[in-house]
């Protein structure tokens, strides 16, 4: 439980959008969406949907 809280604090710039998105939806930055145009990235996401969250976290860190 403590590790989950630490992760949310560390990536607060990403998790702050969680309360804004309607149930069942995820908000992602435009940069992350653009990454999916690359076929290799798309294949990686298709086999591991959680990678999209990590890409979004990375892209938001670059914006700061």
C-alpha positions as CSV (number, residue, x, y, z in Angstrom):
1,X,0.0,0.0,0.0
2,X,2.8,2.4,0.9
3,X,4.6,1.8,-2.5
4,X,1.4,2.6,-4.3
5,X,1.0,5.9,-2.5
6,X,4.7,6.7,-3.3
7,X,4.2,5.9,-7.0
8,X,1.1,8.2,-7.1
9,X,3.0,11.1,-5.5
10,X,6.0,10.6,-7.8
11,X,3.8,10.6,-10.9
12,X,1.3,13.2,-9.6
13,X,1.6,15.2,-12.8
14,X,-0.1,12.2,-14.6
15,X,-2.5,11.0,-11.9
16,X,-4.1,14.5,-11.5
17,X,-6.0,13.8,-14.7
18,X,-7.7,10.7,-13.2
19,X,-10.4,12.6,-11.5
20,X,-11.2,14.6,-14.7
21,X,-11.8,11.6,-17.0
22,X,-15.2,10.0,-17.1
23,X,-15.4,6.4,-15.8
24,X,-13.9,4.0,-18.2
25,X,-11.8,6.6,-20.0
26,X,-8.2,7.6,-19.8
27,X,-6.8,11.0,-20.7
28,X,-3.4,10.9,-22.5
29,X,-1.2,13.6,-23.8
30,X,-1.1,14.3,-27.6
31,X,2.5,13.2,-27.7
32,X,1.5,9.8,-26.4
33,X,-1.2,9.5,-29.0
34,X,1.2,10.4,-31.7
35,X,3.5,7.6,-30.5
36,X,0.8,5.1,-31.5
37,X,1.2,6.1,-35.1
38,X,4.5,4.2,-35.1
39,X,3.6,0.6,-35.9
40,X,6.2,-0.9,-33.5
41,X,4.9,1.2,-30.6
42,X,1.3,0.2,-31.5
43,X,2.2,-3.5,-31.5
44,X,3.9,-3.1,-28.1
45,X,0.8,-1.4,-26.8
46,X,-1.5,-4.1,-28.3
47,X,0.3,-6.8,-26.4
48,X,0.8,-4.8,-23.2
49,X,-1.9,-2.1,-22.7
50,X,-0.3,-0.8,-19.5
51,X,2.6,0.6,-21.6
52,X,0.4,3.4,-22.6
53,X,0.2,4.7,-19.0
54,X,4.0,4.6,-18.8
55,X,4.4,6.5,-22.1
56,X,1.9,9.1,-20.8
57,X,3.9,9.5,-17.6
58,X,7.1,9.9,-19.6
59,X,5.6,12.4,-22.0
60,X,4.2,14.6,-19.2
61,X,7.6,14.6,-17.4
62,X,9.1,16.0,-20.6
63,X,6.5,18.9,-20.7
64,X,7.6,20.2,-17.3
